[in-house]
Amino acid sequence: MTTIIIEDEKPAARLLQRKLEKLNISVGKMLHSVEESIAWFSSNEHPDLIFLDIQLSDGLSFEIFEKITIKSAVIFTTAYDEYALRAFKLNSIDYLLKPIDEEDLAEAVSKFKARLPKKETVQLDFDQIKRMLANPFEKSFKKRFTVKIGQHLKVIATEEIECFFSENKGTYIHTFDNRNYLIESTLELLEQELDTAAFYRISRKFIIPLQAIKEIVVYSNSRLKVILPTYKDDEVVVSREKVSDFKNWIG
């Protein structure tokens, strides 16, 4: 994995480098201005990941993207939060405010690594090849959600989600670290956006991922109760009309 830091304050760049080294990430290059960065990207192979300050000595780092088509993933590291919305329009993984907390940095790096393709050899049989040829434009599913927390934005990958639930006309994400986040969506819309192999709507109130199912218990009126790792509502229950389909979904 190749990594660079773009930061105009050299002490801050070195501090970030030391924090990354603790995460076993080696920084291959440090750049300190918009002009230097444009020149470097114009003549070098782009890295896998960029740690990018926004306000550089000669302008905003967004100017780099206006001059160069950059396909690298980006983790923003800045003292300013007013650029968050603009930052997330780029190929950004996270938006970290200075001083950078080591735990937040580790979480951002984990999000990036989760996006990396798995290095494994896949052998397809004849039926699989036929299905791929029959569906060349396979639907892409939503992989992450951006939620607003006060004046800050947080990106939540689907791998972090324990369930979606509706309450008091709002829709929420509940994560494996036992936190709830309000999102601007509905369960009906989420059903269309999520991978149905990984997520299932068990009732009018809940959509759950297969990976979050800790236990399934027989419940009243021929229903099933799902036990999740941290969500403690006693009514995470599969609707009676969905029980048969739910059993087929879990295999």
N, C-alpha and C positions, 0 to 999 in steps of 0.2 A: 504494500500500500504506500503510495507516494503522497506526501503532505507538505504544504507550504503555509507560512504565516505572512499576512500582509498587515503591517502595523507600523505607524509612523514613530511611536515612542519605543526606542530600542530596549529600555529596561523592561517595559511591559511585554515586549516580544520575547525577551529571554525568560521572563517569569512564566509566560505561557508555555514556552518550549520545555521548561523543567517540569511543569505539571503534566505535559503530554508524555514526557519520558517516563514518568511514573506509571502511565497507562500503556507503556511499551510501544509508543508511537514515536517514530523518528522524523524530525522535521528536516526536509531536504534543502529548503531555501527560505530566506527571509527577505521580504520586499518592504519598502518603507514609504512609497509614494505612488500616486496614480500614474505619473509619467514612467517611473521605473517599472511598474507592473505591466503597463501596456507594452513596453519594449521587451520585457522578459517573455510574456505570453506570445508575442509575435514570432519569437525565434526558438522556443523550447516546447517540449512535449508537456501538455497540461497534466497536472497532478490529479489523483483521485479525490483529494479533499483539500479545501482551502479554509483556513481560519482567517476571517476577514473583518478588520476594523472598518467602520463606515466613514468617519471624519478623518481624512489623512491630511498631511501638511499642505498639499497642493489641490485639495478638493475632496469631493465625496467619492468613495470607491465605486459607486454606481456608474461613474463615468467610464470605468474599465469595461463594463459590460456593454456600454454603448459603442465602444470601439472594437472590442474583440468578442467573438462568439465563444463563450466558455461553457464547457459541458461538465466541468468538475462540480462535485457537491460542495455546498458552502455552509459553514457554521459561522454566523455573525458574532463578533465579540466587540461590544461597544458600550460606551457610557451613556448613550442616548437611546430612548425608547420610542421617539417620535417617528422613526423610520421603519418600524416593524412591518406595517402593511406593505410598504414598497419592497422590503426585503423578501417577504414571503412570495412575491410574484416571481422571484428568481428560483434557482434550483437549491433552495435552502433546506437544511436539516433542522436547524434550531437557531435561536436568537438569544445569546447570553449577555447579560448586563454586567459590566464591570462594577466592583471587583468580582472576578469570576470564581464562583464556588466550585471546588474540586468535585463535589458530588454531582452538580449540574453538568460539569464538563464531561464526566464519565458517562452520564446518562445520554448526553448528546452524541458522544462517540459510539455508544451502543446502538443508538438509532441509525447512525450511518452504517455500522457493520451489519445491521439487520437487513439493510437494503442491498448489500453486496450479493451477487449471484453465487450460488453454491457450486463449488468446484467438484463436480462429480460426472461420471460418464453415464449417460442415459441410453439404454437400448430400447428401441420401439419395435413392437411386433407389428404385423401386417394390419391388424384391425385398428391399432392406434394411429398408424400412418393414414389410413383411410379416413378416420374421423378428423384428423388435422387438415387433410385436403378438402374435406367436405365443409369445414368451418374455418376458412382462412382468416376471417375477421372476428376472431373470438373476443367476446366482451371483456373489457378490463374493469376490474373492481376497485372500489375505493380502498386505499391503503393507509390513509392517515386523516386525522381531523384537526382543524385549528380552532382552539377555543380561546375566548377572551377572559382574562383574569384581571379585573381592574383596568389598568392602562397597559397591561402586558398581554402578549399572545403566547400560547403554549401549543406545541404540536404533539398530538397523541397518536401513536401508531396503532393499528388494529391489534397487533400482538399484545398491547398493554391493556386491552379492554376486556373486562370480566362480564359486562352485560350493558345493554341499552335498556332504559326503562322510561315510562311516561308517568308524570305525576303533576297534578294541578295544572293541566293544559300545557306543561312543559316537557321537553324530551332531554334526557340526561345520559351521559356516559358515566359508568362506574368502572374504575380501574382496579387492577390487581393490588395496588397499594391503598385500597379502601378510600378512594376519593371520588366525589361526584362533580361533574362539569356540565353545565347547561349548554346545549347546542341549538343552533337555529335549523332544526330539521323536524321531521316527524318519523314515527316508526314505519309508516307507509312508504315514505321516500327512501328510508334506509333499506327496506326490503329490496328495492330496485338497485341500490348502489353496492350492497355487500355481496361477497362471494357466498352463494347458497350452500356450497360444500362445507364452509367453515361456520356460517351463522344461520340460526333458525329462529323464526318468530313463534314462540311457544304459546303466546296468548295476546290479548289486546294490549297488555302492559309491557311485555318483555320480549327482547331479542337477545339470545345468548350464543356465545361461540362454543364450539365443540370442546375446545381445549380448556374451558373453564368449568366443565362439569366434574364435580368432585364425587357426587353420589346421586343416585336416583332412587326415590322411595315411593312405593305404592301409596296413593292418597285416596281420599273419599270420592265417591261417585265415579269410580273407574278412571280417576285421573292420576297423574304422576307428579310428584314433587321433586324439584331439582335443588340439590345442595351445591352452593357456590362457595369458593374459598373465603371471601370476606363479606359479601352482601348478605345481610342477616334478616331481610324481610321474610316472614313466614309464608308468603304467598307467591313464591316463585314456582308456579304450578303450570303444568302443561294442560291446556284446555282439553276437555273430553273429546271434542271433535277432531283434535290434532294428534291424539295419542298414537294412533296407528301410523300416521305419516312420520311422526317424531321417531318412533322405533325404527322405521326404515332409514331415516336420516342418520341415526347414530350407528347403524349397521348391526 
